[in-house]
Amino acid sequence: MDEPADSRPTWTFLTNHARVLAAIARDPGTRVRDIASRCLLTERAVQRIIVDLEEGGYLTHTRSGRSNRYEIPPGTTLRHPADAGPTVAELLTLLDMGPDDARR
């Protein structure tokens, strides 16, 4: 019986939007190039995701010279009714925890 060369699942736990938002939460002054590298995405994809996040109210930015400074508005909630409860900030805090922190 032949097995596929790569038997890993084709789905991922986090969306690219969640990855980009988490990268920005870790470093609000980060560059698109650095986000793309960290998230394994193209710069163009990151730019589109940032636009989506801004249009959805999850992110704002201010221009400082040639750089952007991003901010996640406090109290922002998740859009899907099944995800009601925690704020975006609380979710991002969980994503930034190590395994030992999450057990507490």
C-alpha positions in Angstrom: 0.0 0.0 0.0 1.4 3.4 -1.0 1.4 6.1 1.6 1.6 9.8 0.6 5.1 11.3 0.9 3.7 14.0 3.3 1.1 12.7 5.7 0.8 15.9 7.7 -2.7 17.5 7.9 -3.4 20.1 5.2 -5.0 22.5 7.7 -3.4 24.7 10.3 -4.5 25.8 13.7 -4.1 29.5 13.2 -5.0 31.6 10.2 -2.6 33.8 8.5 -4.5 36.8 9.8 -4.0 35.5 13.4 -0.3 35.0 12.8 0.2 38.5 11.4 -1.8 40.0 14.3 0.2 38.1 16.8 3.5 39.2 15.2 2.3 42.8 15.4 1.2 42.4 19.0 4.7 41.2 19.9 6.3 44.2 18.2 4.0 47.1 17.2 6.9 48.8 15.3 7.8 45.8 13.2 8.2 46.0 9.4 6.1 44.2 6.9 9.2 42.5 5.7 9.9 41.1 9.1 6.3 40.0 9.6 6.4 38.2 6.3 9.6 36.4 7.2 8.3 35.4 10.7 5.0 34.2 9.3 6.4 32.5 6.2 4.3 34.7 3.9 5.0 37.2 1.1 5.2 40.9 1.9 2.2 41.5 -0.4 0.2 38.9 1.5 1.0 40.6 4.7 0.1 44.0 3.3 -3.3 42.6 2.3 -3.9 41.0 5.7 -3.0 44.3 7.4 -5.6 46.1 5.3 -8.2 43.4 6.2 -7.4 43.7 9.9 -7.7 47.5 9.7 -10.9 47.4 7.8 -12.3 44.9 10.4 -11.4 47.2 13.3 -8.7 44.9 14.7 -5.8 47.1 14.0 -4.8 50.8 13.4 -1.6 52.4 12.4 0.1 55.7 12.6 2.9 56.8 10.3 6.2 58.0 11.8 8.6 59.0 9.0 9.0 56.0 6.8 7.7 53.6 9.5 4.4 52.4 10.7 3.4 51.9 14.3 0.5 49.5 14.8 -2.0 49.4 17.6 -4.6 46.9 18.5 -7.6 48.8 19.9 -8.3 47.8 23.5 -11.5 45.8 24.0 -11.7 44.6 20.5 -13.8 41.4 20.4 -13.8 38.4 18.0 -16.3 38.6 15.2 -17.7 35.1 15.1 -20.6 34.4 17.6 -19.0 31.1 18.6 -15.9 33.0 19.7 -17.8 35.5 21.9 -16.2 36.1 25.3 -12.5 36.8 25.2 -11.1 39.9 23.7 -8.5 39.9 20.9 -5.9 41.1 23.5 -6.7 38.1 25.7 -6.4 35.7 22.8 -3.1 37.2 21.8 -1.8 36.9 25.4 -2.6 33.2 25.2 -0.7 32.9 21.9 2.3 34.5 23.4 2.5 32.1 26.4 4.8 29.2 26.6 3.5 25.8 27.4 4.3 26.1 31.1 2.5 29.5 31.3 -0.6 28.0 29.7 -0.9 25.3 32.3 -1.3 27.8 35.1 
